[in-house]
Amino acid sequence: MVLTENLIYEILSVVEEIPEGKVASYGQIAKLIGRDKNARLVGKVLGMSEYYGQYPCHRVVNHAGRTAPHFYEQRNLLLDEGVEFKDDTHINMKKCQWDC
């Protein structure tokens, strides 16, 4: 798959819609843009989002609610928004997943 500017902004525009205090999974975002099987692509785009502006990428986790392993600020950013954790690295998805 070719990663175009339009696709990048399509992903980032969905991320921008995630409300404060909520999280979405990579797969959820992929599904919202009509690319159900491209959760990894979403992760790749989020990894380079800083080149496209300020987006709340900290609100995106994996399907099990696990935070990104090398995004050390993510936990504190989410805690500051009132996101509930089950343990050190997992969000309580039942309470905090974005219902879009």
Secondary structure, 3 states (H helix, E strand, C coil): CCCCHHHHHHHHHHHHHCCCCCEEEHHHHHHHCCCCCCHHHHHHHHHCHHHCCCCCHHHEECCCCECCCCCCCHHHHHHHCCCCECCCCEECHHHHECCC
